[in-house]
Amino acid sequence: MKEPEKETRGTALRALAFCSEMGLSVAACLFVGVFLGKYLDRLLSTSPWLLLLFSLLGLAAAFRTIVTLAKKGFK
């Protein structure tokens, strides 16, 4: 394999890994928020308020994660 092909392949794999990391991080933030909200709603009988609150907090954490990863990716 020629050197330019190796470099292009490595760049593509790094970009794929970066996108995968972003997607998994966002999904994890949202999943934790929803799971915690549902659990606390069931425990405290406050349905659906804590689910909504923790879903929004999970969304905020997901946006923060995107910004943090984007800053890391552009260094």
C-alpha positions as CSV (number, residue, x, y, z in Angstrom):
1,M,0.0,0.0,0.0
2,K,1.3,3.4,-0.9
3,E,2.0,6.0,1.8
4,P,-0.8,8.5,0.8
5,E,-3.3,5.7,0.9
6,K,-2.3,4.7,4.4
7,E,-2.6,8.3,5.5
8,T,-6.0,8.7,4.0
9,R,-7.2,5.5,5.5
10,G,-5.9,6.5,9.0
11,T,-7.6,9.9,8.7
12,A,-10.9,8.2,7.8
13,L,-10.6,5.8,10.7
14,R,-9.9,8.6,13.1
15,A,-12.9,10.5,11.9
16,L,-15.1,7.5,12.2
17,A,-13.9,6.9,15.7
18,F,-14.5,10.5,16.6
19,C,-18.1,10.4,15.3
20,S,-18.7,7.1,17.1
21,E,-17.4,8.6,20.3
22,M,-19.7,11.6,20.0
23,G,-22.8,9.4,19.2
24,L,-22.2,7.0,22.1
25,S,-21.5,9.9,24.5
26,V,-24.8,11.6,23.6
27,A,-26.8,8.4,23.8
28,A,-25.3,7.6,27.2
29,C,-26.1,11.1,28.6
30,L,-29.7,10.8,27.4
31,F,-30.1,7.2,28.6
32,V,-28.8,8.0,32.1
33,G,-31.1,11.1,32.3
34,V,-34.2,9.1,31.3
35,F,-33.4,6.1,33.4
36,L,-32.8,8.1,36.5
37,G,-35.9,10.2,35.9
38,K,-38.1,7.1,35.5
39,Y,-36.6,5.4,38.5
40,L,-37.1,8.4,40.8
41,D,-40.6,9.0,39.5
42,R,-41.5,5.4,40.3
43,L,-39.8,5.7,43.7
44,L,-41.3,9.1,44.7
45,S,-44.7,8.8,42.8
46,T,-44.0,12.1,41.0
47,S,-44.7,11.0,37.5
48,P,-43.9,12.5,34.9
49,W,-42.1,15.5,36.4
50,L,-38.8,14.0,37.4
51,L,-38.6,12.1,34.0
52,L,-39.0,15.5,32.3
53,L,-36.5,17.2,34.5
54,F,-33.8,14.5,34.2
55,S,-34.4,14.2,30.5
56,L,-33.7,17.9,30.1
57,L,-30.6,17.5,32.3
58,G,-29.4,14.6,30.2
59,L,-30.0,16.7,27.0
60,A,-27.9,19.5,28.6
61,A,-25.2,17.1,29.5
62,A,-25.3,15.7,25.9
63,F,-24.8,19.2,24.4
64,R,-22.0,19.9,26.9
65,T,-20.3,16.6,25.8
66,I,-20.6,17.6,22.1
67,V,-19.0,20.9,22.8
68,T,-16.2,19.4,24.8
69,L,-15.5,16.7,22.2
70,A,-15.6,19.2,19.4
71,K,-13.0,21.3,21.1
72,K,-10.9,18.3,21.7
73,G,-11.3,17.2,18.1
74,F,-10.2,20.6,16.6
75,K,-7.0,20.8,18.6
